[in-house]
């Protein structure tokens, strides 16, 4: 995927030209942007800073600041034949960039969804493996417990037999050879 580069300084300069050409005030510029997209409208002071002389690109982010203003000023969705050629060109370029960004965002979301699906699959495999190992440990613990109980019973039985042998009256009378 090609990186989409936006010359934000060029966008700022273009927006300032439109601002001057239309004879807008900072308040009117804010109203235009707010009316066009209230959810993404930057603050009135941010808009004022953009239209100050000497505004530089490093002070503003494209997505949260410049894009909503460009969308509102250029009304990208409608390119009128009454617009001068320069404004039509700006609108066309901005619309193309907007479409490219949307495509790139869609591709990014698809990749993100694939990544999350793969993580879920790997997590499920790991969980199954872990569950199997835990089940095997549980079975082995049960077998060990069973063998320990059997050993304990055999040990008790052996001790009783040894006691009976030691207490055997025939042994004391010499009837049983102790060798």
N, C-alpha and C positions, 0 to 999 in steps of 0.2 A: 504494500500500500504506500503510495506516495504521500509525503508529508504536505499538508496544505499550508502554505505560508501566506500570511496576511501582513501587508506593510501597514502597520497601525498608524505610523506617522502620516502616510499618504491618506489614510482614511480620515484622520483628524484634520488635515489640511483641506480635504474635500468637504467635510462637514462644515468647516469654518467658512468656506466659499459660499455654500448654500445658505448658511446663517446670515452672512452679509448681504447676499443677493436678495434674499427675502425680507431683509430689514427687520429681523426678529430681535426681540429682547430676550434676556435670560428667562424671565417668567413665561413668556410665550413659548419659548423652546421647550421648557419643562412641561407646559400644558400639552403641547403636541405629542411629546414622548409618552406622557402619562395617559393621554386619551387613546393612543395607539396600542399600548401594552402596559396597563397599570401594575401587573404582577412583576415585571422585570425592569421597571423604570428606575434609573439611578436617581440619587437625591438631587435636589435643586442646586446645591453647592457644587456637586460633582459636575453637573452640566455646565455651570458657570465657569468652572476651572477649565473645561474642555474648550470653551469659546474665548478664553483669554488669549491675548497675544503671547506667543512663545510656549504654548502648551506642547509638551513632549510626550512621545508614545510610552516611555517607560513608567509614566505615572498612572497609566490606565490599562485595565485588562480588557481584552477584546470581548469576551463572552458576557461579562457582567456589566460592562460600562458602554463600550463603543457600539456593540452590535444592536442593542435596543434603540439607541439614538439613530444609527444608520437606517435601521428598518423603518422607524417612524418618519424620518426626514425624507427618505427616498421612496417610501411607500413601494417597496420592492415588488409587491404583488401586482401593481398596475403601472405599466410603462406607457405613458401617454405620448401621442404624436405631437402634442403641444409643448412637451418638454424640449429644451434646447438639446442639441446633439451631445454635448458634454454630459449633461445630466442623464440622458438616456444611456450613455456609455457607462457612467457610474452605476446606474441602476442595474444594468445588464451584468456588469462585473460583480457587483455585490450579490445579485441574485444567484449567479453562478457559484460564487464562493459559499453562499448560504447553502445551496443545494449540495455542494461538495462536502461541506461540514456535516450536513445531515446524513449523507451517505457514509461518511467516515464514522460518525457516531453510531449509525446502525450496524456497521461492520464491527465496531468495537463492542457493542452490546451482544452481537452474535458470538464473538470470541469469548466474551465474559460468560455467556450462558454455557458454551461448550466447556469452558474451564470449570465452572461450578458443577456441571453434570459429571465431568471426569473425577473431580474431587469426591463427589457423592459416591460414585461407583467404587473408587479406591477405598474410601472410608468403609463402605459396605463390605468389600472383600476383606479388609483388615479386621472388621468387627466379626465377620464369620470365622476367620482364622483364630481370632482371640477367643471366641465362644467355644470353638472346637478344642483349643488347648485347655481352656478352663474345664471343659467336660472331661477330658482325658485325665487331668489332674485330680478331679473329683473321683473318677473311677479308680484311679491308682490309690488315692487316700482310703477309699472304702476297702480295697483289697488289702492294703497294709494293715488297716484296723482289724480286718477279719483274721489275717495271719497272726497279728499280735495277740488277739483273744485266744486263738488256737494254741499258740505257744504258751500262753499263760496257763491254759487248762492242762496242757501236757506237762508243764513244769510242776503244777500242783499234783498231778497224777504221779509223776516220777518221785516227788518228795514223799508222797503217801506210801508208795511202794517201797521206797528206801526205808522209811520208818517201820513199815510192816516187816521188812526183811530184817532190820536190826532188832526188832522186838520179837522175832520169831522164837518160840520156845524150843523148837527143834535145833536151831542154830546153837543155842546155849548148851544143849546136851551133847553136842559133837556129832550129830546126825548129818549135818550139812558141812561139806568141805568149803572153807572160806577162800581157797586160792583161786 
